[in-house]
Structure formats: C-alpha cells, structure tokens
C-alpha cells in the first residue's frame, strides 16, 4: 500500500531504514512495545489538559497515574511480559514501571515551568499542507505554537528522552509548512525549540529556522516517496536496530522466526536487493 501522505516521522523512518518503514507503515506489523512511548504520550496529554484548564493543583501524582497506567494496560494486552519492552536508561536499571511513572511526573513539572515563559497561541496545531516539489501532503501536528518571552514566535516540541533529536528535520518541516500554507499565523518566521523535559537531559539551544528551504525540503520528501512507490525496502543495519520497534518482524534482525517470516516479505513484495 502506497501512503497517501507523508510526515517527518515517515521520512525519518524511511531514510534510516526502508525495511523498518515497510514493516511498520506498509505491512502494519505489530511493533515491539516500549516504555518510552507511554511516557511521552502521558506527558503530552497532561500538558494539553493543563493548558486548557490551567489547573496545575489537580495535576498531581494521582493524575499522572490516571494518564500513564491506561496506556501501560493497553500495551500489556499486546505483550504481558513488560520486561521485554524497550526502555531507556542503563541496562541494569532501566526506566520501567515506577521509574517510568516518576519520569512522567518530572517531565510534566518541567513542562509547566517551561510554559511560564510562553504565551501559547496553539496546542497540537494542525499544520498539514503541501511542500513545493512533493506530490503528496505532509501531515504535521505541532505541540506548541506561541510567543516566547526571550525568543519571540516559537515552534515548540516536547521531548521526554535524554537526547535531543539527531537533526532538526521535524522543526524544519513545521516551519516550511507554516511558511508555504495558509495557516494565518501571527509571524512569518519562527524559532524552533526542543523542550527537553527529562531531568537528566541537557538544555537544548534554540534552533534557527530562518534558512529553511521549503523547496529543497519538498524535493527530499519526494525522493523518499519515489523510492517508496518503487518498493525499495532494503535494510540498513545499524546500532539503532536495538531500539527499532520493528526488529522482531525483520528477517535481517530477528532471523527466520515464524513472526518475521509472516511480516517480512520484502524480497517478494519489493525490488531485488
């Protein structure tokens, strides 16, 4: 199935490993469960509700549990053995269970403090639109669009991990979409901010988005889309395979298991490689 749209996460996944994209986006294979996805989702949802109500007093420990544990419960139905889930932190002391809940609380508290410096215009803003040179729309939902006391108009993305993204593709895509689409924003130029909420994360510097080339970015998306249409599903093995949620479904990474043979039909459904 060829996708009818792309996103920065789809482009990133394809550029990092076409096989992982194929398994996750084309075959819709069941991913390996993680602890970091429910952490991130819980924090995002708490922040959204806090902004809409400004009710920080009720965003206490019980509230964090209310947001976090239903997500964990959903994953337990898929894989009841939660020690198998991917997790951050040291191998001998991973961020799981109560430690994961503690991280949700710590990240939310950091987000509330972060928001003290921002006049929020939009939350989860739908910036979906078209980039020049790309034949399909680019889906995009921006965590925060607003005015920062120090940096002016900003595009903010919440990050609950320890490391900031390897590149600025996400923020650059958001900026390009806001510049080329009719979104009626108060500014034509935004600064990007990675909001690093994890207590162990280093503070991320602002990201200069003034030189974002929407046309070049559109061509980059189109190049990936052309390869997807041609069904180029080659695997790119790297250290990142360890944290790939598609690893159990990949013949290269998992070997000829029943599960991998069921999902990974890339040789017969793609170009020879």
C-alpha angles and dihedrals in degrees: 000000000000112000119246091215141017135217135194089262091052091049092047092049093049095046092048095046127348090197091058089049090050093050096045104034103027104030094030089219117186106263126224108263120249141195094217096062095058089044091055095042093049092050093047092050093047091050092049092051092045092053091049093049106020084215101143093155091068093046092086134131093292090052091052090052090049091056098038109041098055087058091050091047090054091053092047088063088060098041115009092189101079094183086073092062120105112256140178126233130056117337091239094046109028125181099258139132111348091007089055091051090049089054091052090054094045093048093048092051089051091050092052090052090046091054092058087080097046133079098209116221100170138009121206088355114198104232094166112150147118130291121208112264096020118105097205131056121260113229114216136166115187118212095215135001114183151105119294118207091230107023102038120218108017143185108213129194121187116229122189098180128089097246128061116230118286091240140008098248093123096053092040091053091051092050093048092050093049090050097047101037131068098252097140095225122171092240137042091204128052135181116225122232128190102206100211104199101170109105090225095050122103116242110267119226122233116272119234107225097173093104098048109137108210093190093052090046091050091053090050091055091046092052090056091045091052090052090048091052088051088052097236102171103164117155121240107200116205143140086281091070087082090066098036112120089210095058095103089054097048121096091206095052103029100030125225096326120154090251095049093046089051095053106026107073093140095131094057096035098044143041118297113268 
